[in-house]
Amino acid sequence: MQLVIVESPAKAKTIEKYLGGDFHVLASYGHIRDLPPKDGSVDPDNGFAMSWENYGDKGKQLKAIADEAKKATRLILATDPDREGEAISWHVQEVLRAKKALPQKVDRVTFNAITKQAVTEAMAQPRALDEDLIDAYRARRALDYLVGFTLSPVLWRKLPGAKSAGRVQSVALRLVVEREREIESFVPQEYWSVAAEMEQAGQGFTARLVKWRGEKIERLTIGREGDAMAAKADVEAGRFTVEKVETKPVSRNPPPPFTTSTLQQEAARKLGFSASHTMRIAQQLYEDGAITYMRTDGVQMDGSAISAARKAIAERYDGGYLPEKPRQYQTKAKNAQEAHEAIRPTEFYRDKVGSGDHARLYDLIFKRALASQMASARLERTTVDLVDGTGQHGLRATGQVVIFPGFLALYEEGRDDPERGSGKHASADGEDDDSKLLPRMAAGDAPAKRKVTAEQHFTQPPPRYSEASLVKKLEELGIGRPSTYASTLQVLKDRDYVRIEKNRFFAEESGRLVTAFLERFFERYVSYDFTAGLEEELDDISGGRAQWQAVLEAFWRDFKPKTAEVMEQKPSDITAELDKFLEPMLFPPKADGSNPRACPMCGDGQLSLRGGRFGAFIACSNYPECKYTRKFGQPGGDKDGEDTGPEVLGQHPETGQDIVRKSGRFGPYIEMGEGKEAKRGSIPKDLPDGELTLDWAVKLLSLPREIGPHPETGKPIVANIGRFGPYLLHDGKYGRLSSTAEIFEVGMNSAVAKLADAANRGGRGASSREPLKVLGKHPRTEAEIKLMAGRYGPYVTDGTTNATLPKTIEQDALTLEEAAQLIDARAAAAPAKKGKKAVAKKAGAKKPAAKKAPAKKKVAAE
């Protein structure tokens, strides 16, 4: 019997169907072991020896593999054709060797597509494990472990609230944070564009001012309204004739088939997929035999695939769409061993596969691969220059016509920021003139002038990164590898270092603080050149050009002393250094020239960065006499960036005490009184801070509000604001209120009805089974997805799986696709969780004592 090991059950099922006979195929369910998350897993003093530990939830699978291996005459390791696949095969071999279950004959086979032909051909050409790829895996794994487990403790002790740092993760975060800084420091520049709407032979077109009073007009030349109006008047007064018409043929070649990186970018642009979702769907398409392997740096296609693509083009289109010779693309990847064939369909006669997101992603891959072998598009770009009678003023109109669409008939590559316009033919207002059509004109023609406009514009800051543009930037810098980008970006989200709004990355305060810390104390290790250089060294290992332990030794020789040096510094000294480093951001110069560090509350205190249990914040040097604070990363207290400090709303009508609006580490709040006797109240989210009046403040400080005794029990009904919003409370039972205003408006009859309704639905109003919103049918399972309000926050459910809504997603902005992804991820994690419990039970893990249960419940509630 010949035992074949692959990663997944789906892959095992397909391969066993193709092989049959004497072959038995088992799945390892991915990696079977890893470095345990504790100190000492990598020993730099012993040649960077690594202590591997089997995953606890893989015990049953490992036993099945070992039992079958003992009976097998040959072991065939058929995991994925990349570094991770090589590592999984190596782990399986090492575990079986330790269990004395390794067959005498061991072979490694790889195939780029799960088709019968590809599998049978691979089985006929076995090889040994690639030691260079295994060394590269070990080097990367050890390096990431050493950085994470050496640097993260420094963060925990010196930077409260920080969660982790990583070799690629921290550099990716730096890109997001630096873009945020660019946007904040950007000063918009005013400029004006002047254009004339003209008509020739009944066809309208627009011509923009390019010459005024003898001077060439660039995008920012006209910076004042007065000049713009004068230019407009001159154009209105002039009679313009065509001076010259220039027609230039243009050819556009198709882009190459997808690599891992370009697939992630285009799926983000055109389908709105996250990198992790793209790779999850692509993995399933690969295992179903629909596409080739999806982790690749290569852009070339197999010769037989090119022939099949050309045949499909000839059948779909006429001969003009098929170039005379097949197109050949060259990969830019430096390591040829990891540059496999591009991502393409396994069969070009199948233009549709699956449904929902699977069908959409397959369609994208199919069209890109087929288009890569199609003829170039031929266009004609026309430029018309017009001049007035004086020769002092000139207009220009540009446009283009598609003479032959070529590959554009099937596919056109997306852009990261199409709304901004791009290229040298973008007009002054950012629109691309190339897409406009022009009427036929010749020198001497005098088109009719219908209207002249002068429009004001402002330069725009660079856009925040989308997943597509961030992946593209990382690849351009040579940081990380495309196969790891999805997991890297997910870590940034999971750590709450960034948030996603409208598909753009926003740096959170914690992310900005971590980046500042690393830039100040570990500048070399978050520099783009150093990280890219280290990536090249790792590629040299996998290419057999470098020794993995030597690369690690060179890194560790400098990194270890640096972390020890920072660890010896006092947290207060660290904070003081960060205060200086972040001064331009935290205390920007004021327009009136006054001291930006002056405390707005006491006047003579100086503001500075402080570290606390819950992270960094800004506080006054006169503490405790002056208790002014503001959140880190908040350069000012209001929308204009000017720190107004505490605001006295007025005096309480009964006590006569001042009611003050303040801003704390947890957001805006109101306060009446001082010290321990002070009464405070958070400002509700549904009451914008700007709408907070004295009357509202008095009401909020009066809470809780007792509505009266329940007509049946005689026990009081109380309305108040809690962690999950406004609510009713009666005899330990809760009912939900729709808004803060309802707290003060709800009467006895309505309160009793709401409490009864909550009880009929299962208790607490915060856990009501009535959905907040029905999002629609799951695109893959067709199950109805609902947004629910739960005890610990909103969650989504498809009736089988519940998934908590991350803080990075606002429930009002939640899309059906995002909800489906959350449910899919939760469902995928469920079996592993169950497996861990089963292993613990089998190992005889003791059940916690009864007296420990309340403490466990309390932690869960927090």
N, C-alpha and C positions, 0 to 999 in steps of 0.2 A: 504494500500500500504506500502511495506517495502522498505526503501531507503538504498542503499548500496553505500558507498563512497570508492573509490580507488584513486591511484595517477595519472594514465595515461589513455588516451582515448583507447589505444590498450588493456590495461588490462581490462578496463570497457567493451569493446566490447566482449572480450572472456568470461568473467564471466557472463555477461547477457545472452549469448548463452547457458551457462550451467544451469543457474537458471530458467530463463523464468518466466511465471506465474505472481505472485503478486509482483515480485521484479523489482525495477527500479534502474539501476546502473549509477552513475555519477562520473566523474573524478575531482579531486581537482587540477590537473596539478602540483603536487608536493606540497611543503610548501605554505601555503596561507598567512603567516605573519612571521615577523622576528623582531629582535631588530633594530630600526632605527639607521642609522650610524651617531649618534650625541651624544654629552655629555649628561649624565643623563639617558641613556636608562637602565642602571643598577645602583641601588642605594645601595651602601654598608652600608650606615648609617641607612637603613630601611630594614634590613634583606635581602639585595640583591634583593629587589623587582625589577621586570622587566617591562618595558613599551613596549608592543608589538604593532606593526603597520602592518595593512594589506597591502599586495603588491598592488600597484596602478593598475597593469595590470590584477589583479584577481577580480576586481569589478563585472564584468559581470558573472563570474563563481560563485562567492559567492552569488550573488543574485539568480541565478538559484538553487543553493543548498538550500538556505534558503526558497525559494518559495516551493520547493518540500518537504522540511522537515516539513513545516507547515501542509502539507496534509498527511504526513506519520504517521503510527501507531507505527513504529519501525525504529530506525536508526541503521544500521550495519556498523561499521567502519572496513573495510577490507584492510587497507594499509599494506605495507611490514612488514615482521615479524622480525624487528630489532628495535634498539633504535630510528632511524630516522622515521621509520614507525609509531612507538608508538607516537612520537612527533607530526606527521602530524595529526593523529587521535585526539590527545588531542587538538590541535589548532582548528580543525574543530568543536569539541564539544564546546570549549570555545566561539568561534565566534557565533555559533548558540544560545548558552545560552544568550549571550549579545544581540542578535537580537530577543530574546524571541521566537525562532523558534525550540527549542530543543524538540523532541518528548519525551514522558514520559518514553519509554523503549529504552535504549541505550545498544548495545552489541558490543564487540570487537571480531573479528574472524581473525585467521591467517592461512595461508597455505604455505607450502614450495615449492609447484609447482602449476602451473595453469593448472590442468587437471580436468576433470569432477569429478573423484573420490575424489581428494584432496579437491576441492571446496565444494562438497556436504558433505563430512565428517566434514569439518571445520564449516560449517553452523549448523551442528547438535551439535557442542560442543562450544558454545559461552562462553565468559568470560568477566570480567570487564577490564577496562584499567589498565595496570601495572604501579602503582604509582612510584615504584622504578626506572623503566626505564625512566619514565618522569622526575623524579628528576635528574637522571644521565644526561639526555639531557640538562636540565636547568643548571646544574652545568658546563658542558662542554661549553655550549653557553655563559654563564656569564663569565667563566674563559677566554675564547678566546677573548671575548669583552673587558674585563678589561685589559688584556695584550696588545691587539692591540691598544685600545684607550688611554692607559696610556703611553705605551712605544713609540709608533709611533710619537707623538708630540715631545718627547725628541729627537728622531732621527732627525726630521725635523729642529729643532732649533739648535741642537748642531753638526749636521753632514750634511752639505749641500750635496744635491744629493741623500740622502737616502730616501727610499719610504715607507717602513713599516717593522714591525717585528711581529712575531707571536710565540705562545707557541711551536708548533711542527715545523713550517716553519723554524724558526731560528736555531733549533737544526739540522734539515736536511741540512741546508745550511752550518753549521759548519762542518759536515762530509765531504762535498764536498771541502770546503776550506782547511781543515786539510790534505786531501789527496793530494791537490795541493801543499801544503807545503812539504809533504813527498817526492813528486816527485822532487821538486826543490832542496831539500837538499840532495837528494840521490847521493852518489858517486859510480859510477860503479866500480866493481872489476873484474879484468881480471882473467880468468881461462881457462884451456885447457882440452880437452877430447881426449883420445887415444882409438881407436877402430880398430878391425880387421874384415875384410870381409872374411868369411870362407864358406866352402862348405862340405856337408856330403851327400853321396848317391845322388849327383846331385842337391841337394836343398841348396840354399844359406841362410846364416843367419849372423847376426852381433853380435860380442862379444866385450864388452867394458872392458877396463883395470880396475881392482879392487884391484890389488896388484902389487907393484913395489918395487924391491930391498928389499923385506921382509916387507914393510910397507903397511898398508891398504890405499887405495886411495878413498877419499871422493870427493864430487863435486868440492870443491875449493882447493884441495890439491896441484894440479899442477898449479902454478900461473905465471910461466915464460915460454917463448918460448924455452929457452935453455933446461930446464928440460923436456918439452914436446918432443923436438926432441930426447933427450937422451932416454926417455921412448919408443918412437916410434922405435928407432934403436934396443933397447933390445927386443921388441916384434917381430920385423922383423927377428932378429937373432935366436930367440927361436923356439923350436919344441913343440907345445902344444898338450897335450892329455887330454881326459876327465877324471877328477878326481872323480866326483860324479854327479849323476842326481837325482834331487829331484822333485817328482811330488806330488802336493797337490790339493785335491779337494776343490773347492770353490763354495759357494751357494750365489746367489743374490736374495733378496726378492723384490717384486714390491713396488713402492712408493704408498702412500695412494692417494685417489681421491683428487681433487683440493680443496683448500681453496681459499679465495679471494687473499691472498698474493701469494701463489704458482702459481695461475693462471696468475697473473700479471707478475710474474717472467718468467714463461715458455713461455707465449705469446710474451714477449720481446725477449727471446733467439731464439725461433724457428720461429716466425712470424714477428718479427721486430715491433710489436705493442707498442705504448706508453701505460702507465697505464690507462690514461683517455680513449683512444680509446678502449682498452680491455673492460673496464667497460661499455662503451656505447654500444658496440656490445653485450656483455653478458646480459645487461638489455633488449635489444630487443629480444634476444633469450628466455629469461625468460618470457617476456610478451606474446610471441608467443606460450608459453607452451612447448618449446623444452627442456629446462633445469630447474633444481631446482634453488632456490634463490641463487644469486651469491655474497651476502655479508655475509660471514660466516667464523668462526674460526674452525668449526668442520671438522673432517676427516671421521666420521662414515657415513654409508649409512643405510637407512631404510631396515628392514628385507625383505620386498617384493621386494625391488630393488636389494638386494643381490641375491635373488632367481632368478630374471629375468636375472641378469648378468651371473649367473652360467649356466642358460639355454642357453643363447646366446653363451657362450664359448663352451659348449658341442656340439652345432650345428655347430660351426665354425671349431673346432679343434677336434682331437681325445682325448680319455680319459685322457692321460697323462698330458694334459694342465689344467685339472681341479683338484685342490687340494681336498683331502678327506673332509676337513671341510671348511666352509666359513671363510674368513679372517676377523678379527675384528681389527679396528684401534681405538686408544684412542686419544682424542683431548688434546692438551697442554694448551688450553684456560683456564684461571682461573675463568672466569665468565660463568657458564654453561647456563645462560639465553640467552646469546648472541652467544653461540656455537651451531649453528643449524647443520643440515645435510650438508654433503659435497656437492660440486657442481657436478652434474651428469646429464645425460640425463633422461628425464621423461620416455622414452620408449627405451629399449635396442634393440628392433628390428629395430629401425631407425638409420642406420649408416651414413645417409646423410641428412642434413637440409639446405635449402637455397642455396645461391650462394655467390661468392666473399668472403669477410672477414667473413661473417656470417658462411659460410660453413667451412672455415678454422678453425675458433675458435671452432665451434661445433665438428669438427673432432678431435681436440686436447682434448676437454673435454670427448668425447665419448671413445677415446682410453685409456686415463688415467684411467677413471672409470672402464672400462672393464678389463684392465690390472691389476688393483688393486686386482681383485679376481682370477687371474690366478696363475698357479704353479710357483715356484721359478725357476730361471735359474741355471743350473748346469754347472760349468766350471772346467777345469783342468789347473792349473798353473804349469808350468815346469821351473825349474832353473837348468842350466848346468854350472858347474864350471870346468874350464880348467886350467892346470898348466904346466909350462915348465919343462925341465929336471933338472934345478937347484932348482926348488921349490921356487925361489925368485920372480917370476912373475906369476900373475894369471889373467885370463879373465873370464867374466861371461856373459851368454846369458839367457835372460828370454823371456817367451812367454806364451800364453794361448790358449786353444782350447775350444770352446763351445761344450760341450757334449750334452746338451739339452737346447734349447733356452728358453723354458717356456714363461714368459711374454715378453721377449725381441723379440719374433716373432711379437709382436704387437706394443710395445712402449718402448723407452729408454729415460730417463730423460736427458735434456740438461745440459751443464755446462756454467758458466759465462765466463771463459777464457780457452777454449779448446786448444788454440794455445800455452799455456805456459806449458802444461803437469801438472799432479797432482799426488799426492799420493806417497807412499814410493817406488813404482816401476818405477817412472819417471827416465829417464836416465839423464846423465850429461848435455846434451844439451837441456833438457826440454821436450823431446819426451817421450811418454808413451810406454814402452816396452811390456805392457800386450797385446797390439793388434797384436803383431807379432807372426807368427807361426814358430815352430822349427821342424827340421827333427828328426826322432827317433835316439837316441844316447844312448850308454851304456859306463860304466867305461872302460877305456883302449882304446877307439876309438881315432883316430888321424885325425880330420878333416883337409882338405887342407886349407892352408892360402893363399888367393888370393891377398889381399891388406891391408895395414895398413895406417891409417890416423891419423893425429893430427890436431884438429880444435880449433881455438881460440873462446872464448865466453866472454861475459860480463854479470854480474848480471844485472837484470832488476828492475826498480822501481816498486812499487805496481801499478796496473792498475787503471786508473780513473774509477769512478763508472759508470756503465750503469744503466738504470732504474731498471733492474732485480736485480743487486747486491746492489743498494741503498735501494730498498724495502726490500730486505733480511736483510740488516744491521739494518735498522730501526726496523724490527720485532725482530731480535735477541736482540737488546738493550731494547725492550719493550717500544718503543717510538711511540706514536700515535696508530692508529688502522688501519688495512688493508683497511677498507672501506673509509678511508680519505686520503690514500697515493696518489691516483691519483690527487686529488684537491690540495694537499700540493705541489707536484712536479710541477704542472701547475703554481702555484703562483710564485715559484722561477723563472720559465721561463718568466712569464708575467712581473715580476718586473725587468727583465734584470739582476738579480743577478747571473744567470748562463746562459750558452749557450750550445747547443747540437752540437757536431761534431762527425760524424761517430758513432752515438748512445752512446756517452760518455758525461758525465757532465764536463764542464770546468768552473771554478770559474771566474766570471768577476770581474773587479776592484771594482765595487760598492759592490758586494757581499763580497769581501775580507775585505773591509773597515768596512762594517756593522758588520761582524763577529768579527773583531778586537775590535770594539767599545763595543760590547756586552760581549766579553771575558774579557775586561779590567774593565768595569763598572758594568756589570750584570752577573758575572761569574757563580753564583749559578743557575741562571735561564736558562742558556744554557748548564748546565752540564748534562751529560747523565744520571747519577744516580738520580739526582733530578727530571728530566722530567719523567723518568721511574717510580719513586716512586709516583709521582703525578698521573700518569696513573693508577697505582694500586689502589690509593685512589678513583679515579673515578669509577673503576670497583667495588670497595666495595660499592659505592652508588647504582649502578645498581643491586647489589646482596643483597641489604637490610642490609648491614653490617656497613654502615656509613651514617651520616646525611649530606645532601648536603650543607646546609648553614654553618655548622661547618668546612667543608673542605675549603670552600671559605674564611671564616674568618681567618683561619690559614695561608692561602696563602697571603691574602691582608694585614695582620698585618705587614709583613716584606716588601712586595713588594712596597706598597705605599710610605713609608718613603724613600726607596732606590731611587725611581724615583724622589722624591722631592729633595733629596740631589744632584743628578746629574743635575737636572734642574737648580739649583742655581749656578752651576759652569759656568764660562765664556767659550765661544767657544774656545778662545785662549788657555785656560788651558786644555781643552779637547784635542785639537790638540797636545799640548805639551806632554801630557801623551801618546797619541797614537804614537807620534814620538819615544818615548822611547820604548814602547811596540813592535813596528814594526821594530826597528832598525836592528835586524838580517836579516830581509827580504829586507828592503829598502837599507841598507848600509852594505852588507856583506864584510867580510875582503878581502883585495886585495892580490894577490899573491906576490907582491913586498913589502908588509908590510906597504905601505903608508896609509895615512889617508883616509878612504873610504868616509868621509863627505866633503873632500876638493872640492871646486867648480872647475870644469874643465875649466871654462871660465876665471875667474879673478884670481884664484890661492889661494887667501888668505881668501875668504869667506867660510862659513860653510853651507852645505846643510841641510835642515830640511823639515819636512812635514808642509804644509800650507793648510788652508781651503779657498775655494773660492766659488763664486756664482754657479759654475758648478761642484763642488765637490773638492776632495783633489788633490794636486799636490806637487811636490818637487821644492823648490826655494832656491836661494842663500841668505845668511844673509846680503849681501851688496846691496840688492835692495833699491832704484831704480838705483843706479849706475851700478849694474850688473843685467842684466835681464835674467840670465840663469834660465830655468825651464825645467822640464821633467814630464811626466805623472806619477801618482801614480801607484805603482805596477810594475814599469819598473826599475829593479835594475841596468840596464846598457843601453847604447845607441845603441849597436850593437848586433849581433847574439851571440857573444862570452860572452856577459854580461859585457864587459868592457866599461865604459862610456867615450866616446871620446868627448862628448860635441859638440859645434858648429864646423862646418868644412868650411873653406874658399875654395870655388871651383875655385876661380880665380878673375880676374878683368874684369869688363864690357868693351868691346872694344871701346865704345864711351865715357862713363863717367869716366872710370878709377876707379870706386868705387868697393870695394870688394863685391862679391856675396857670401853669407853665407848660408849654409844648417843648419837649426835648427830643434829642436823637441819641439813641443808645446803640449798643452793639447788636441788639436784636430788633432794631427798627425804631420808628417814631413812637413816642408815648406821651402821656400827660401826667403831671404831678401837682399835688396840692400839699403844702406843708414841707417840713424838713426832717431829716434824720429818720429814726425808727417810726416816728408817728406819721410820716408822710404817707399819703394815699396816692397810688399810681394806677394807671390803666392804659393798656395798649390801644393804639388807634386801629380800629378794624380795617381789614383790607378793602371792604366794599365802601369805605368812607375815605375818599382821597384826602391826603393831608391838607391840601389847599382848601378843602371845604369844611375844615374843622372850625366851628364857631364856638363862642363861649357857651351858648345853650347846649350844643352837642357835648361839650366837655363836662358840663354839670351833669348831664344825663349819664354819661359813661362812668363818672365817679360815683353815681348813686347806685350802681349795680352791686349785687343782684337785686332785681325787682320782684317783690312778692305780689302775685296777682290776686291771691286769696285762697281760702280753704276749698279743697275739692268737694263738690256737693255729695259725693258718696262716702269718701273716707274721712273727710274733715281735715286731712293733712294738707299742708301748704303746697301750692304750685308756684314754682319760681322760674323766672326767665333770666338768662345770663349769657355771657360770651365765654366759650371754652376753647380748647385747643383746636377743635374742628369747626368752630364757628358758633353762631347763635343757637341756643337750645332751650327746651323746657325740662324741668325736673320735678318729679312727684313720686315720693315714696320709693326712691332708688331707680325709678324708670324715667327714660328720656324720650323726648320728641324733638324733631328737628324744626327749626324756624328758617325761613327763606332769606332773611336779611337782618341787618342790625336794626333797622327801623322797626321791624316787626316786634322786637323785644319790648318796645315802649307802646306798641299799638294793640297787641293781642289782648283780647278780653277773655273772660272766664269760659264762655260757651265755645269759643274757638280753641282755647287751650285744651279743654277737656276732649274735644273732637280730635285734635292732633295727637294727644297722648293715646287715645283709644286706637287711632289709626296706626300709630307706631307699634302698639302692643299686638295688633292683629298681623302686622308684617314681621313680627319676630323680635320685638324688643326695642333696643336703642335706635333712636332716629338716625344716629351716625352710622348704623349698620343696616339701614333700611334695604329691603330687597327691591324696592322700586328703583329702576335705573335712572341715573342722571341724564343719560343719553343713549339712544340706540344708534350705534355707529354703522351697522350694515353687516353684510355677510362676509365671513372670512374668505379671502380670495383663493385659498387653497382647499379648505375643508367645507366651505359653504355654511358653516355654523354661524348663527347670529351672534355678533359681538356687542356687548353692552358695557357702558361705563357706569360703575357703581360707587357709592360712598361707603367706605368701610370704617371700622373702628380706628384703624391706624392710617387712614388716608384713602384717597380714591384708588380704585383698581379696575382692571378690565377682565371680562370673563366671556368664554364661549360656551358656558354651561358645563364644561368638563374641567377646564384649567383656569385658575385665577392668577393674575399677574399684577403686582403692585406697580403703580405709576411712578416712575423715577422723578426726582425733583427737577430734573432737566427738562421735563415735558409739562407744559401747562395744560390742565385738563380742557380748557376752552379751545386750545389749539391742536388738541390730539386728533390725528388723522386715522382713518381705518387701517392703513398700511402699518403705521407705527404700533397700533394696538395689536395687529396680527403678529408683528415681529416679537412683541413682548410675550404674547401667548406661546408662540413657537419656541422661544428661548426658554421659557419656564417649563414647557412640556418636555423639551430636550434634556433639561437638568433633572427632571423628576426621577428617571430610572436610576441615575447615579446616586442620588440621595437615598433612594430605597435600598440600593445595593449596600451602601455603607452601614445602614441600620442592620441589614441582614448579617453582614460580616461581624458586626459588633455583638449581635445576639449569639451567633455561632461560637464566637470566641469566649462566650460566657461573661460578657459585660454585665455588671450588676446594675440593677435598677436603682435610681436615686432614692434615698430614704424619704419617707413621707414628709418629714419635717423640713426637707429642702425644697419641697414643691412651691410653697408660697414665695420664696426668694426668686425662684425661676420665673414664676408668673409676674413678679414685679419687674424683673429685667425686661421681659417681653413687652410689658405695658409701657415701659419707658421708651 
